[in-house]
Amino acid sequence: MSQEVYLTTPIYYVNDVPHIGHAYCTLATDTLVRYWRKKIGKENVFFLTGTDENSQKTVDAAKASGKDIPEYLDEMAGIWKSTWDQIGVSYDDFIRTTEKRHWGVVNEVFKKIHGKGDIYKDTYVGKYCTGCEAFIKDSELDEHGYCPHHKRPPQLLEEENYFFRLSKYQDELIKWYKNQPEQLMPDSRRNEVMSFIKSGLEDVSISRETAEFGIPLPIDPKHKVYVWFDALINYYSALQGTKYEHFWESAQHIIGKDIIRFHCVIWPAMLMSAGIELPKNVFAHGFFTIDGVKMSKSLGNVISPLELSEKYGNDALRVGLLSSFEFGNDGDFSLAHFDDFYRTKLSGGVGNLFNRVITLFHKLWDGKKPYIEKSQKSGEGWEERFSQALEKKRVKEALDVFFEMVDACNRHINDVQPWKLDPPDARASMNKLLTMLVTLTDMAEVILPESVVKMRKMLGDDEKVGDAEILFERK
Ligand SMILES: [Zn+2]
């Protein structure tokens, strides 16, 4: 069977609009998707994103906006979808957890787990953070007794819940992670998850009696399926009953490290219980600060991806975000750095390079190409390094290879000054540059999906280069 890749982003809560943290994760995934489409063919790759809607947060946000819930959900899901469309996210499917197709599969999965004897009813007394939509242990609270992520006190809850026997899967999970060290990346995250599992797993609540909105529990409809239990199933439900079902065997989840326990402990245990194959890989990226400070509404430092895209373009948004720090690490984003990156690497780097080389061809030989050989490689291993980085999901490393190559070309022009050489040497020098531009354009198909159109036009046909164009306007 040919190789297949199924990549997913987290599904996002619709109680707010996308910020660049969401765009960062989604564009990184989209870049990996574009790499695989180019390598193994479009038909062998599937890319899913979507929205998480069955949440109390949504109900609260709908009430605050004065709209009824379905109207609010449609409007917000529309904003997420159109944002991804506008910034060039090439998803194959966009799932909303309020869709019928999803509810049906949640019911099926629930029944399988119930049939296995892994669901029981009990009274839960505990602390619940509405921000996390999760119960929180005393040991996890900060020094004020607050949720460390949301900086507010949890609610004390006592209610009848249905529980999933997560504890039963402790040994099986440990064994599974031991046998498949590649399953969870980066390594630091795997160590964190392993020590969490080994510290002892407790059964988890999977229903809410008090929830106003959500999927009714198939065995007791006055309860609603707990939002996380329902949301995780989206990755599986999106494919069910479609011609894409077979992609499930190739699933890879891209997530943020804050949701790692759901994806790397609860989700695989749910699948083990339901007798469904487990995902091939989970990759957790790090946290994001803006000029060293956490992005938050109250601090007023939230940046919209649409603003950056309108000012600098989609390609700049993508590579500017993704080259800030390596995917998988924590890191910082700054607008000053982004602007500098745009000027030096895009406008002054790759944009200038293409313009210079094509202009030179017109000056020296009326645009005629000096070589006949096609599909040469640059011979310096750039392509291999670029591919290897992306196969390990090291997105920044791949971008660095691209811009290193751009710098090498610009250096070559400055050092060699082909226009001063004898015709045979000039031809050899320009031939080398053109070969490198072909490689850069192949890479650009993955990382600069909009500019690549102009780049291809500039490279021209077998005989002549095209007209010199501006790839990135000076700002
Ligand atoms: Zn919280």
Residues whose N, C-alpha, C, O or C-beta is under 5 A from the ligand:
A	BS01	ZN	C129 G131 C132 C147 H149 H150
